[in-house]
Structure formats: structure tokens, C-alpha cells
Amino acid sequence: MLKINIEREMLTSEGTTTLKVDTQIGEKELLCLFGHSGSGKTTLMRMLAGLNKPDRGYIEFNGQVWFDSGKKINLPPQQRNTGYMFQDYALFPNMTIRKNIEFAQKEKNSREVKELLTLFGLKTLQKQYPQKLSGGQKQRVALARALASKPKLLLLDEPLSALDFEMRLTLQEEIIKAHEMLNSITLLVSHDIKEVEKLATSVILLKNGEITGQGNPNEMMKKIHISY
Amino acid sequence: MNEDFVNTLLLTGKLAGWTTLILFIIGLPLAYILAYKRFFLKPVVEALISMPLVLPPTVLGFYMLVAYSPEHFFGRFLEQTFDWRLAFTFEGILIASIVFSLPFMVQPLQNGLGAIPKSLREASYTLGKSEFITFIRVLIPNMAPSIITALAMTFAHCIGEFGVVIMVGGNMPGETRVASIAIYDEVQILNYDVANQYSLVLFIISMIILTVIYSINGRKKIFF
């Protein structure tokens, strides 16, 4: 269970606004954060990973407090054990695909690296460097690397936004695969309605820093069509 | 070849080599702090590091000479504690050279760190890696061109140093007489042939170093 009750000032194109999120996310949810640019999706993800600090509030994951402004608790990203997939994938250019995945492991385990390479169809690319890969291949490596650290929480920040339509369809399956393998909570930022419908088990709608809806994808889709 | 000529060039190489090595060790953490940390006096620290770029070398040399004097705190401390006198010694010109070449090492390293996408550092942190491990395994390998530029610029700048060295070290063969000073000295006694030999060696070394830097910087970017 992920409990979030945080506030943070955000700078948007329309001026300063406050991101206010008060919600709980259940076990094994694949939750999509849906909203326009500047609605606070990425800021929320970064605060969960410990990359940005909320102004006030608390974050608790499975009983462990990650952030509590009242008690001055703020676990660094290294202690939160999240698998964060960045929009630019952030693969390390100095490492091969295999080394990227190995680097993420807490303890070296060749068998697990091999499993991840096989699962995401990267076996033939393992000795290549990230610069040589296509967008879709990079996305797969980034997913495999995020899973290699055995995260408690998977955070995917617009993982498919840079890809063409066909590639998106294929890689949506990979995301479901990654979520099932993790067997915990996955948060996915998207502003593609079809993607949300296909992937999500629940949806949070964000607008100008506030949650305007939370529920199952069907209910939320109706709301999206009306409000967005 | 004249023994004096060879010794002077070896001393010049020794000064530039030690300066570059020591500055690399000091410059890496300094560049990291300046590139990524925010603190109250940061602009002052940046200005101090950049001062040798705008300050006449004789000004810095003068202050260092004063500081080395046993009549002042730093010089007195060194003499009473370690029995060291730095004025007109190799160690003295080495310290002056380190201070004077600081921006040539720190600025390329700082720029190199600044050019690495923030997401690489953040990805490493979310994978549980400390700042130190991230620095060693992610940042340093991805700024190799900046490191080579910093090392080469520092070395090249150092072999051409004149003002600071002559102020702090004078012109003592085998101890403080580096090539740039030897050129001046030889011209003073109208010994143009030897001055020409020194000048040619410095010209060729500097040309090679700068060509290496430009060829490295001309390579395509590796990030995404």
C-alpha cells in the first residue's frame, strides 16, 4: 500500500500552482497518472522516487515512512528502492546493455541478468552500447534495468511517448510483463487515452496540480472524455 | 645536446606533470561541488578559482612570495613546523603553479559534469548507488573528453608559465629555471640560437596538445 499526502509549489506556464495529492494506492495496482502537461504528473513521480522534495506532507510505502515533513524524515532515493524509468531512458552510455543491467543489481547474479535479457528480447544486443539502439530497444533495456534492482515500486515516466504507434503497441505488452514480474505497484505517466485503457488497473486524473478523479479505467475514461 | 638545455626542459616537464597530477586530484571533487551543489559562498569560490584568468601573474606571484616569507604567518608556520622555505625552491613554484593553473583544470571538468544529463545521475541514485559510486562509475567515464581537455590545458598552460615562476622562484638552474624563463634569459644575453631551440620545443608541444584537444572536442556527442 502506498499512502501519499503531499503538497508542493509548482511553476507552470500559467504561473505558480500547488500540487496537492492525497490518495492511497493498493497492492498490485498498475496505476496510470493521466493529465495534461504541467498538471504535476512527473513532479509527483519524482517526489515518490525521492528526486524532488515535497513542501509538506508524508509518503508511506508498506508501513515504511519515506517522507514526513513533520518528523523531518526524507529518505534519499537510494533507500527507497524504486525502479524509475526516465523519459529519456537515462541508459549509461559508457556501459553495454548487459553492464547497464548488471550495474542495477544489488548483488551480482548472472542468471537473473540472462533471464531479463531473454524476457525483453535483448540477448543479441547485450554487447551493444545504448547509442546504437533504437527508441524501442532503449525502452526495453530501461525496463529490464529498472527490474534488475528488484524495486518495490515501479515508476514509468511517459515511457512510450517518444515511440511510433506500432512500437507503442508492442511495448505496452512489455510494460504489463514488467508489472507482473514485479508483483507490486506500478505508476505510469501517460496522456494517451488508449494507452491508459489498455494498461491501467486504476487511474488518477490530475488537473492543475489537483486530483480530479480516481477509480477504475472505465469510470475514469468517461470523465476524461467529458473534462479533457 | 647541451646538458643545461635538457635539464631545463626536464624541469619544465616535471613542474607541469606534478601540477597537472595534483590539480587533477584537487580539481575533480572541486568541480563536482561547483557543478552540482548549491551553497551560500559559491559565487565567491568560483570567482577566486577564476582569478588567475584575469589577474596579472606577477600579482599572484607577489602575494605568494609575501606569503612564503618567514615574516608572515604562512611562511613562518612552514619554517617553524617543517623547516621548509618555499621561496626560490621547486616546491615553491609548484604550489604557485597549482594555484595559478586551477581554473584550467576546474573549468573544463565543471563544464563536463554540467553537460552530463541529470537523469543519468538520478537513474544511478534510484538504482541504490551512492553519490561516490555514481561519480566513479557513471560520471567520470562519461566525461572523458572534458578530462582530457582539462589535463592537456593545465599541462600546456603550465609549461608556458612565466610571471608567477619568476616572481616566486627566480632563475635558479636545476631548481626553478623553467623553459619560459630560460628563453627570456638567453635573449637577454643575445643567445638567440638557444632561445630559438627552447621556443621551438614549447611551440611544438603546445601545438600538439591543442590539436589533440580540438580533435577530441570535434568528435560527436555520445548522449542520446
Interface residues (C-beta under 8 A of the other chain):
Chain A: A49 G50 L51 P76 P77 Q78 Q79 R80 N81 T82 G83 Y84 F86 Q87 D88 Y89 A90 F92 P93 N94 F103 A104 K106 Q131 R145 S149
Chain B: P117 S119 L120 E122 A123 S124 Y125 T126 L127 G128 K129 S130 R137 V138 P141 N142 I222 F223 F224
